[in-house]
Amino acid sequence: MTTVDSRLPDSEINAYVDGELDAQALAEIETWLADHPEDAARVHAYKLQKMQLHQLYDYATDLPIPEAVNEMIANHGLRRWMPGWRQLAAAIVLVAVGGFGGWFGDDFVQKASITPGSGFVHRALSAHAVYAYDDSRPVEIGVDGEVDLVHWLSDRLGQQLHAPDLTSGDFHLIGGRLVADQDAPAALFMYENESGQRVTLYVRQGVRDFGHDFRYVAAQGMSSFYWTDHELAYAITGEMSKPDLLKLAQMVQDTRESKAS
């Protein structure tokens, strides 16, 4: 792994996001990201961009190639029209990134920017959007290593954590990971039901106390309940109805209270 001015080069971030690293390089990158929030934020942004591009344009792979394009290739080869294609590709990226920026930059912020804890839940929604849709590596440590996962995350956050049991809500733990949340690490536990739907529980310490009561936000099909309990802040996020998500939030809090007693 190489770094420039304490930052990962774009080539290594691209390789990480695209799943092109071997096991050793992958471990090195993830260790680096856990201690460098700015680079972790760049990785989040790259993954979000990739996800948005797939959502917007995957359908086009099934469309027939326009006859005009076939004629252009036949008559002029690739060189004559490749610059224009590069411009089109760049435009697609800008549209996708701009669309996502609008999601969190306008729609979400307008709804939640004046709400206590909105910055925290913003990052929880972002982490859910990145990892819940990741089919190749949604978690760093799977459920088989739950004990080690909880111990590792507790050590990094400086607080004793627990992976709540959500099986009565038809969700089972599949694992978790460490993520960067501005100036501090955060834990992300991921759960899945039999149909493959996922919810994430985002936990970190050091967030300004915005109350024990559950607060609710929704944006772009995702919804989240978030709250604080002593030194820790929690956000549970998924794509489901408000009442169903509230039941899961209550299960999380019940686990916290039972472990504390």
VENBEL-V355394 format. One record per pair of residues at least 12 apart in sequence whose C-alpha atoms are under 8 Angstrom apart, sorted by the first residue. I is the first residue (numbers start at 1). J is the second residue. If there is no record, write none. Layout:
BEGIN
I,J
I,J
END
This chain:
BEGIN
1,25
1,28
1,29
7,39
8,39
13,43
14,46
16,29
17,43
17,46
17,47
19,136
33,179
33,180
34,178
34,179
34,180
34,185
35,180
35,185
36,180
37,180
37,181
37,182
37,183
37,184
38,182
40,179
40,180
41,180
44,126
44,127
44,130
47,130
48,100
48,129
48,130
49,93
49,96
49,97
49,100
51,130
51,133
52,96
52,97
52,100
53,92
53,93
53,96
56,96
103,219
103,220
104,122
107,219
108,122
108,219
112,217
116,210
117,207
117,208
117,210
120,207
121,224
121,226
121,235
123,181
124,202
124,235
124,236
124,237
125,222
125,224
125,237
127,179
128,199
128,200
128,237
128,238
132,190
132,198
132,199
132,200
138,176
139,174
139,175
139,176
139,177
139,190
140,175
140,176
140,177
140,178
141,175
141,176
141,177
142,174
142,175
142,176
143,173
143,174
143,175
143,176
144,175
145,175
146,175
149,175
149,176
149,177
150,162
150,163
153,177
153,178
153,187
156,185
157,184
157,185
157,186
157,187
157,204
157,205
159,205
162,255
162,256
163,189
164,251
164,252
164,255
164,256
165,251
165,252
165,255
166,248
166,251
166,252
169,247
169,248
170,193
170,194
171,191
171,192
171,193
171,194
171,198
172,191
172,192
172,193
173,189
173,190
173,191
173,192
174,190
174,191
174,192
175,189
175,190
175,191
176,188
176,189
176,190
177,189
181,204
184,204
184,205
184,206
185,204
186,202
186,203
186,204
186,205
187,201
187,202
187,203
187,204
188,200
188,201
188,202
188,203
189,201
189,202
197,239
198,238
198,239
199,236
199,237
199,238
199,239
200,236
200,237
200,238
201,234
201,235
201,236
201,237
202,234
202,235
202,236
203,232
203,233
203,234
203,235
204,232
204,233
204,234
205,231
205,232
205,233
206,231
206,232
206,233
207,231
207,232
207,233
209,228
209,230
209,233
210,227
210,228
211,227
211,228
211,229
212,227
212,228
212,229
213,227
213,228
214,226
214,227
215,227
221,239
222,237
222,238
222,239
222,240
223,237
223,238
223,239
223,240
223,241
223,242
223,245
224,236
224,237
224,238
224,245
225,237
225,245
225,246
225,249
236,248
236,249
END
